[in-house]
Amino acid sequence: MAEIAKIKKEHEEGWRLASVSGGEHLRRTLDMYQKLGIEVFLEEVKPEECAGCTERYKLGNETIYRIYTRAKDEQSEEGHGRQD
């Protein structure tokens, strides 16, 4: 239950579900978000928790993550994070 509460709190602070990914695609996605200046929060999930096809992840023995994003400006607007 604590994990669900943490995710709910993150959503209340401006986090949005962007994607579900793993392996090399996850690395490319995280690199892209970093270059765009977008903050990322990862939540590990089990294949059975995901809708859609997860066979590729299972076959590659890859960990699957939900990727949540928010603009860095959203964090500072709420009084969190960096102070300019």
Secondary structure as UniProt FT lines:
FT   HELIX           2..12
FT   TURN            13..14
FT   STRAND          16..22
FT   HELIX           23..36
FT   STRAND          38..45
FT   HELIX           47..49
FT   HELIX           55..59
FT   TURN            60..61
FT   STRAND          64..71
FT   HELIX           72..77
FT   TURN            78..79
//
